[in-house]
Amino acid sequence: MVDETPGTYPTEWLPLPDVAEAIGETVSRVRRLLDERALIASRRDGVLKVPSVFIVGGRPLSSLRGTAILLQDVGFSEDEAIDWLLTPEESLGAAPIESLLAGRKAEVRRVAQALA
């Protein structure tokens, strides 16, 4: 099911077993990727889930890890980081995730750093 909350980037929310299947790994490996911030997840309907847009070509989006660490460093919780990534950012002209997908990680991280 795709979350199309008004004002946010539409994405499907995948429970960890579905993430494991999407990237061809075990659920244990997905949990390690969460610990390493290569992926970030949020509880939705009581279940830990990852936005599907964070997975590209069967792998975690490579620019997500550094961005997630930066957001954590400026004080964002995982839920807040996901919300920020999926919500349009005026200074970027798009949701930060769209900019990351377009290869504009330096710009996204500059904006994230300014949030501190």
C-alpha positions as CSV (number, residue, x, y, z in Angstrom):
1,M,0.0,0.0,0.0
2,V,1.4,3.4,-1.0
3,D,1.3,6.2,1.6
4,E,0.0,9.3,-0.2
5,T,-0.2,11.6,2.8
6,P,-0.8,15.1,1.4
7,G,2.5,17.0,1.2
8,T,4.8,14.0,1.4
9,Y,6.6,11.9,-1.3
10,P,4.4,8.9,-2.1
11,T,6.1,5.6,-1.0
12,E,5.2,2.1,-0.1
13,W,6.1,1.1,3.5
14,L,7.8,-2.3,3.6
15,P,8.0,-4.5,6.7
16,L,11.5,-5.9,7.3
17,P,10.8,-9.4,5.7
18,D,9.8,-7.5,2.5
19,V,12.9,-5.3,2.6
20,A,15.0,-8.5,3.0
21,E,13.3,-10.0,-0.1
22,A,13.7,-6.7,-2.1
23,I,17.5,-6.6,-1.5
24,G,18.1,-10.3,-1.5
25,E,19.3,-10.5,2.1
26,T,18.2,-12.0,5.4
27,V,16.1,-10.1,8.0
28,S,19.2,-10.2,10.2
29,R,21.2,-8.4,7.5
30,V,18.4,-5.8,7.2
31,R,18.6,-5.2,10.9
32,R,22.4,-4.6,10.6
33,L,21.7,-2.2,7.8
34,L,19.3,-0.3,10.1
35,D,22.0,-0.3,12.9
36,E,24.5,1.1,10.4
37,R,22.0,3.7,9.1
38,A,22.3,2.4,5.6
39,L,18.5,2.2,5.9
40,I,16.1,3.9,8.4
41,A,12.7,2.6,9.5
42,S,9.7,3.7,11.4
43,R,6.9,1.9,13.2
44,R,3.7,2.0,11.1
45,D,0.7,0.2,12.4
46,G,2.9,-1.3,15.1
47,V,5.3,-2.8,12.6
48,L,8.8,-1.6,11.8
49,K,8.8,-0.6,8.1
50,V,11.1,1.1,5.6
51,P,9.9,3.4,2.9
52,S,10.4,1.6,-0.4
53,V,11.9,4.7,-2.0
54,F,15.0,4.1,0.1
55,I,15.7,1.0,-2.0
56,V,17.0,1.5,-5.5
57,G,18.0,-1.3,-7.9
58,G,17.7,-3.9,-5.2
59,R,20.1,-2.1,-2.8
60,P,19.8,0.6,-0.2
61,L,20.1,4.1,-1.7
62,S,23.8,4.7,-1.3
63,S,23.5,8.4,-0.3
64,L,20.9,7.6,2.4
65,R,23.5,6.4,5.0
66,G,25.5,9.7,5.3
67,T,22.4,11.8,5.2
68,A,20.7,9.7,7.9
69,I,23.8,10.0,10.1
70,L,23.9,13.7,9.6
71,L,20.2,14.0,10.5
72,Q,20.9,12.0,13.6
73,D,23.8,14.2,14.5
74,V,21.6,17.3,14.3
75,G,19.2,15.7,16.7
76,F,16.6,14.1,14.5
77,S,14.9,10.9,15.6
78,E,14.4,8.2,12.9
79,D,10.8,9.2,12.5
80,E,11.7,12.9,12.1
81,A,14.5,12.0,9.6
82,I,12.1,10.0,7.5
83,D,9.4,12.7,7.7
84,W,12.0,15.3,6.6
85,L,13.3,13.2,3.8
86,L,9.7,12.6,2.4
87,T,8.4,16.2,2.8
88,P,9.1,18.9,0.2
89,E,11.8,21.2,1.3
90,E,11.5,24.8,-0.1
91,S,15.2,25.4,-0.4
92,L,15.6,22.2,-2.5
93,G,12.4,22.7,-4.5
94,A,11.5,19.1,-3.9
95,A,11.4,16.5,-1.1
96,P,15.0,15.7,0.0
97,I,14.5,12.1,-1.1
98,E,13.8,13.3,-4.7
99,S,17.1,15.3,-4.6
100,L,19.0,12.2,-3.3
101,L,17.5,10.1,-6.0
102,A,18.6,12.8,-8.5
103,G,22.2,12.6,-7.2
104,R,22.1,15.9,-5.3
105,K,23.4,14.5,-2.0
106,A,25.8,17.4,-1.3
107,E,22.9,19.9,-1.6
108,V,20.6,17.8,0.6
109,R,23.3,17.4,3.3
110,R,24.0,21.2,3.2
111,V,20.4,21.9,3.9
112,A,20.3,19.2,6.6
113,Q,23.4,20.6,8.3
114,A,21.7,24.1,8.4
115,L,18.9,22.5,10.5
116,A,21.3,22.2,13.5
